[in-house]
Amino acid sequence: MISRTNRFHGYNSLRNVYRHGRMARGSLFGVKAIHNPRRKAYRLAVVVSRKVNKSAVARNRIRRRLYEASRELGQSINEPHDIVITVFHSSVSDTPYPELAGQLKKQFKELGIFTKSAKP
């Protein structure tokens, strides 16, 4: 799980990212991010709709897996960003962890969130 300083929630915070952020979309989830110069560290939210899976247990498992994958990649984030990961497909809970982390890393690179010198 990522630290409390790197989590964010609240409708207004998400609305800003959804309106003004850049999108990188994969087969299982999409990542939307915007640079936030008012912060010192990145903030991340994972959104899993009830349309993805009716069970709260399954949605929370998906959320925990993505938080863990992003926590490992978080040390390489260069500047403070607000990041929202939106899950599209329920197979995220069954996808092998290295594949999940690889897709997340690819989408972060696509958005330019990583530093140039870092090798996550």
C-alpha positions as a Markdown table, in Angstrom:
| # | Residue | x | y | z |
|---|---|---|---|---|
| 1 | Met | 0.0 | 0.0 | 0.0 |
| 2 | Ile | 1.3 | 3.5 | -0.7 |
| 3 | Ser | 1.7 | 6.0 | 2.1 |
| 4 | Arg | -1.0 | 8.4 | 3.2 |
| 5 | Thr | 0.9 | 11.4 | 1.7 |
| 6 | Asn | 0.7 | 9.8 | -1.8 |
| 7 | Arg | -3.0 | 9.0 | -1.7 |
| 8 | Phe | -5.8 | 11.3 | -2.6 |
| 9 | His | -9.5 | 11.1 | -2.8 |
| 10 | Gly | -12.4 | 13.4 | -3.0 |
| 11 | Tyr | -14.6 | 14.3 | -6.0 |
| 12 | Asn | -13.1 | 17.7 | -6.6 |
| 13 | Ser | -9.6 | 16.4 | -6.7 |
| 14 | Leu | -10.5 | 13.7 | -9.2 |
| 15 | Arg | -12.6 | 16.1 | -11.3 |
| 16 | Asn | -9.5 | 18.3 | -12.0 |
| 17 | Val | -7.5 | 15.3 | -13.2 |
| 18 | Tyr | -10.4 | 14.0 | -15.3 |
| 19 | Arg | -10.9 | 17.4 | -17.0 |
| 20 | His | -7.3 | 18.5 | -17.6 |
| 21 | Gly | -5.1 | 15.4 | -17.4 |
| 22 | Arg | -3.4 | 13.5 | -20.1 |
| 23 | Met | -4.6 | 9.9 | -20.8 |
| 24 | Ala | -2.6 | 6.7 | -21.5 |
| 25 | Arg | -4.9 | 3.8 | -22.1 |
| 26 | Gly | -4.1 | 0.1 | -21.9 |
| 27 | Ser | -6.2 | -3.1 | -22.3 |
| 28 | Leu | -7.0 | -3.4 | -18.6 |
| 29 | Phe | -6.9 | 0.1 | -17.2 |
| 30 | Gly | -6.2 | 3.7 | -18.1 |
| 31 | Val | -3.9 | 6.2 | -16.4 |
| 32 | Lys | -4.7 | 9.9 | -16.4 |
| 33 | Ala | -2.2 | 12.3 | -14.9 |
| 34 | Ile | -1.6 | 16.1 | -14.5 |
| 35 | His | 1.3 | 18.0 | -13.1 |
| 36 | Asn | 0.6 | 19.6 | -9.8 |
| 37 | Pro | 3.2 | 22.2 | -8.8 |
| 38 | Arg | 1.4 | 23.0 | -5.5 |
| 39 | Arg | 2.4 | 19.6 | -4.0 |
| 40 | Lys | 5.7 | 18.2 | -2.9 |
| 41 | Ala | 5.0 | 14.5 | -3.8 |
| 42 | Tyr | 2.8 | 12.7 | -6.3 |
| 43 | Arg | -0.8 | 11.7 | -5.3 |
| 44 | Leu | -2.5 | 8.6 | -6.7 |
| 45 | Ala | -6.0 | 7.2 | -6.7 |
| 46 | Val | -7.3 | 3.9 | -8.1 |
| 47 | Val | -11.0 | 3.9 | -9.3 |
| 48 | Val | -12.7 | 0.6 | -9.7 |
| 49 | Ser | -16.4 | 0.9 | -10.7 |
| 50 | Arg | -19.1 | -1.5 | -9.6 |
| 51 | Lys | -19.6 | -2.3 | -13.3 |
| 52 | Val | -16.2 | -3.9 | -13.3 |
| 53 | Asn | -17.1 | -6.3 | -10.4 |
| 54 | Lys | -20.1 | -6.4 | -8.2 |
| 55 | Ser | -18.2 | -7.7 | -5.2 |
| 56 | Ala | -16.5 | -5.1 | -2.9 |
| 57 | Val | -13.9 | -7.7 | -1.9 |
| 58 | Ala | -12.9 | -8.2 | -5.6 |
| 59 | Arg | -12.8 | -4.4 | -6.2 |
| 60 | Asn | -10.6 | -3.9 | -3.1 |
| 61 | Arg | -8.3 | -6.6 | -4.2 |
| 62 | Ile | -7.9 | -5.0 | -7.6 |
| 63 | Arg | -7.3 | -1.6 | -5.9 |
| 64 | Arg | -4.6 | -3.1 | -3.6 |
| 65 | Arg | -2.8 | -4.8 | -6.4 |
| 66 | Leu | -2.5 | -1.5 | -8.4 |
| 67 | Tyr | -1.5 | 0.4 | -5.3 |
| 68 | Glu | 1.3 | -2.0 | -4.7 |
| 69 | Ala | 2.5 | -1.9 | -8.3 |
| 70 | Ser | 2.5 | 1.9 | -8.3 |
| 71 | Arg | 4.3 | 2.0 | -4.9 |
| 72 | Glu | 7.2 | 0.2 | -6.4 |
| 73 | Leu | 7.3 | 2.6 | -9.3 |
| 74 | Gly | 6.7 | 5.7 | -7.2 |
| 75 | Gln | 10.4 | 6.2 | -6.3 |
| 76 | Ser | 11.0 | 7.0 | -10.0 |
| 77 | Ile | 8.4 | 9.7 | -10.3 |
| 78 | Asn | 10.2 | 12.9 | -11.1 |
| 79 | Glu | 7.8 | 15.7 | -10.1 |
| 80 | Pro | 4.5 | 16.0 | -8.2 |
| 81 | His | 1.7 | 14.7 | -10.3 |
| 82 | Asp | -1.9 | 13.8 | -9.6 |
| 83 | Ile | -2.5 | 10.3 | -11.0 |
| 84 | Val | -5.8 | 8.5 | -11.4 |
| 85 | Ile | -5.8 | 4.8 | -12.5 |
| 86 | Thr | -9.3 | 3.8 | -13.9 |
| 87 | Val | -9.9 | 0.1 | -14.2 |
| 88 | Phe | -11.9 | -1.1 | -17.2 |
| 89 | His | -11.8 | -4.9 | -16.9 |
| 90 | Ser | -12.2 | -7.4 | -14.0 |
| 91 | Ser | -9.3 | -9.6 | -15.2 |
| 92 | Val | -6.9 | -7.2 | -13.4 |
| 93 | Ser | -7.5 | -9.4 | -10.3 |
| 94 | Asp | -6.3 | -12.5 | -12.3 |
| 95 | Thr | -3.5 | -10.9 | -14.3 |
| 96 | Pro | 0.0 | -12.0 | -13.2 |
| 97 | Tyr | 1.7 | -9.3 | -11.1 |
| 98 | Pro | 4.8 | -8.8 | -13.4 |
| 99 | Glu | 2.5 | -8.2 | -16.4 |
| 100 | Leu | 0.3 | -5.7 | -14.4 |
| 101 | Ala | 3.4 | -3.8 | -13.2 |
| 102 | Gly | 4.8 | -3.8 | -16.7 |
| 103 | Gln | 1.7 | -2.3 | -18.2 |
| 104 | Leu | 1.6 | 0.4 | -15.4 |
| 105 | Lys | 5.2 | 1.2 | -16.0 |
| 106 | Lys | 4.6 | 1.5 | -19.8 |
| 107 | Gln | 1.7 | 3.9 | -19.3 |
| 108 | Phe | 3.7 | 6.0 | -16.8 |
| 109 | Lys | 6.5 | 6.3 | -19.3 |
| 110 | Glu | 4.0 | 7.2 | -22.0 |
| 111 | Leu | 2.7 | 10.1 | -19.9 |
| 112 | Gly | 6.3 | 11.3 | -19.1 |
| 113 | Ile | 5.9 | 10.8 | -15.3 |
| 114 | Phe | 9.3 | 9.1 | -14.8 |
| 115 | Thr | 12.6 | 10.9 | -14.6 |
| 116 | Lys | 14.9 | 10.4 | -17.6 |
| 117 | Ser | 17.8 | 8.9 | -15.5 |
| 118 | Ala | 15.7 | 6.5 | -13.4 |
| 119 | Lys | 15.3 | 2.9 | -14.3 |
| 120 | Pro | 12.2 | 1.5 | -12.5 |
